[in-house]
């Protein structure tokens, strides 16, 4: 399994120049500014899951990465 940084960087690149650009920026901010992996993963996981509930279309674009990120968090008890 990849680490959270690799997963988030892939999510970032897939969302760039799409209708989800604002959401990309929203999850990039904690990713770039928080210090610990736990802070980043907890915050970003919450944002991704909330956004996915509001907009099911995101699943077709980054569904695999969402699942992988959630699995990473689960394995690391985040």
Order of alpha helices (4+ residues) and beta strands (2+ residues): alpha-alpha-alpha-alpha
